[in-house]
Amino acid sequence: MRLTAKTYLISLVAIAWSVVQLYNSITFDLDILQLEFMHLSFALILAFLLRPGPAWINQKNWSDYLLALASAAVGVYMMASYTRIAERIRFVSDVEMGDVLVCVVLIFLVLEAGRRVMGWGLSILGLVAIAYAFFGYLLPGALGHSSVTGDSFTEFMVLTQEGIFGIPLRVSTIYVFLFVLFGAFLKYGRLGEFYNDLAVSVAGGLKGGPGKVAVISSSLLGTISGSAVANVSTSGTFTIPMMKRAGYQPASAAAIEALASTGSQIVPPIMGAAAFIMAELTQIPYWSIAVAAIIPSILYYIVVYAVVHFEAVKHDLQTAEEDRKGFWVMALSKSYMFIPVVVIVYYLSAGYSITLAATMAILSAVVVSAIPLIVTRQWKEFGLFVKALEDGAKACVAVAIPCAIAGIIVGVLTLTSLGLKFSDLILAFAGDNVVWLLIITSLICMVLGMGMPTSAAYITVAILAIPALIKGGVPPITAHFFGFFFANLSMITPPVALAAYAGAGIAGANSSQVGLRACWMGLTIYAIPFLLATYPGLMLIGDWSEIILDLVKVAFIIVSFSAAIMGVFSARLKGYQRGLFMAAGVLLWASLSSVLLNLAGFAVLAAALFCAYKYRPDQTTAMGRA
């Protein structure tokens, strides 16, 4: 492929961004606000160079270069004004004309970059937020607010850390970039291939093995990537063709990969950008959030594994054709590849800063990848480390830009006090009924999450809806996980399901069909946030006996629901058998501490299992090994 001047420029900018951020994670030469200025400027430059504008206005890329130059100029202005911005007194010091001009230009750049990177959805929401800031005073009742001037808006958006340079962008700057870079080094260090091979050795020989390989591979990759779309793009290129060869329909193969990859954002220890944002918003230590995510992530993958198995039984799908080495042979021969993950878990669990944990993990990934190259004298392969620096920065554009737009939205909500008013409106509408409060909040979360990256969806939900749950009596960490789960589920929820669409492209299937299929197969997953609010043990609240009992009981509930929805258990289920599984799940959920309802629920589940095995049709295939 012929390399153009633009390609060289993109590589240079991306590598420079990674080097600066990695260097600063070791030296801490830049203040957080300075680092944010630099971070956003680099992200905007790359966004305009990587995503060309419309052809009719972009002759010879002149508009891309112009917008990239404007992004650099804004970054230089903010860095040059850092001392004045850091020392000024909020709402007392004057706002200069240059600040107003930079605010206007920066907002335009951020919204246009958002349109190019993610489509119109989030940028339109940002425009609506800005319009509300200036014209919301015209609205009647609780939705109205005091008028906002241009100076006060500028001050809030670019001269404080509550607007564009607020919590979302700060998290992207300090934490997310390093973890994305870590993922890039692991990718080029062949860890992704190792996880795929490991998954094949574990599940490849099972019934419908390729689907189960996708589940295991994506959950393992999720520990390091924390991105649904990135996971689909990485593991999906391997698992989706393998599933199709085993007999899975293209839409089902893509839907399974989308489901498996979406869960990667819930798997500790990394969990995607939203987990770091949760730590910032709740002031709960990040490691505590990662530990609390263990059971929810287990429940998620129980559902996905169950529906994949039921799909395999339903269509009598085969095992994987790929060469399957023994698990222990695979694990022991390449055990050194676990070192970077062990390093990051150690540093996070030992209480070190997240920045140090990510930096040490990156360094360990470099060492682990470099040693085999030195031993085998593959000197040319060292260019992969430079490629990792480049790809890590490119991947972070899709995080930094949404975080900047989310900062605009959060800033407007704070400036106008709409966040507090919105929570009160939700509470008033739900009354004292916690169930209604959860349902209303879930609907708001799903609507707000359509077409948004998880981090942006979670931030918006955390400001608008989650405070209502907390005021309604839901424990703070449970309330945030409730919103966090639904923010993740936006990846598979039509009409805009980004992970499903990524899978559809690989599978050669219709995007809408894959989105609907993923949503239907994963329908039980939408119950998990409600179960988290119903059973405190799932969030590690209570003693260990309660936690274990809650986990076991909820596992029965979600498998029962999944069997009823898929219409399969040991074989295809008849209508009354599906009804028994659904009734068992409902009774067990509703029983809570009621001994009578618990007994009734387990009795119905026993009846459902008996009927599923006793009266299964002879022509269908019995349940394969799980």
PyMOL commands that set and color helices and strands:
alter all, ss='L'
color gray80, all
select helices_A, chain A and resi 5-27+32-50+55-57+59-80+82-87+97-118+120-138+141-143+150-158+167-188+191-203+209-222+228-245+250-265+273-282+286-292+294-315+327-333+335-349+354-375+379-416+418-430+434-449+454-464+466-471+476-489+498-507+511-521+523-534+536-539+544-566+575-591+595-614
alter helices_A, ss='H'
color red, helices_A
deselect
rebuild
show_as cartoon
